[in-house]
């Protein structure tokens, strides 16, 4: 297989690394001369299992693999490689076309091409060049995807910072609600931990608590700061803030998981809440958790129209509203926290005064 070795070196080829596997050392030597003259980085191996280990521990762009080898055939080698590397471009060499593996095996193992062994390298060279073009295109696509991901992450970060500014603007509109969102977020996480939720779920609860009232940016200050009872019309405007919040946050995928919290944290378990009058399990689970955390903070904080309520009164109110305003199971868990681990609640209260 030494005949017909071309002498066409392409400097660009040096960026690609090829491994050839054949149990005949003469064929490996021929491929070494051929591929190095055309400019490729080359590694030749005669032991199939050594080749598997090399692919596992080093980067290769393309593999040229003999099909009939001992003690393992080429398809068995590919089988092992595909367990940990789905991207390696593989060309199979066969001593005769009748000895090629079945087409379904080639497809299943994602073998990109095969050719018969020959004293001339024309067909193999064409397959290698075609493979390198495919590899180059895939690398360019990956590079573009990475750039797009980086750009998207920057856009999301900028959007998150903008929304965070809006959130602080909401709380600045009413001195009585300063720190409210942070406390709701932490109370929600405390409840979530007691319920045994995953870390990912706790992150959603925390973010949902931080931004549950973002829609109040669209409610007039005169209503938010009104020291007396709201009129029906004013209360109707307040009730729009969940929908406004969803509209603000729905433009970024980072907020996708918290939209149910933002939209439904004022639903009541008996179906008398807003904006959708959902009932029982119809209310998203995380919204049910945020709802009780939100109400607790409202009752234990000063408002323009009343002083904060004593904790004993708050506990009685939660117990009384279990099953009507609040999910009874979540109420039970929160009451256990209030009665058995109140220092954790106090720490949150004091942290955001």
Secondary structure, DSSP 8 states (H G I E B T S, - for coil): --TT------GGGGG-EEEEE-S-HHHHHHHHHHHHHTT-EEEEES-HHHHHHHHHHS--SEEEEESS-SSS-HHHHHHHHTTT-S--EEEEEESSGGGS--HHHHHHTT--EEEE--S--HHHHHHHHHHHHHHHHHHHHHHHHHHHHHHHHHHHHHHHHHHHHHHHHHHHT-GGGTTHHHHHHHHHHHHHHHTT--HHHHHHHHHHHHHTTGGGGGS-HHHHT-SS---HHHHHHHTTHHHHHHHHHTTSGGGGGGHHHHHHTT--TTS--SSS---GGGS-HHHHHHHHHHHHHHHTS-BTTB----HHHHHHHHHHHBTTTB-HHHHHHHHHHHHH-HHHHHHHHHHT-
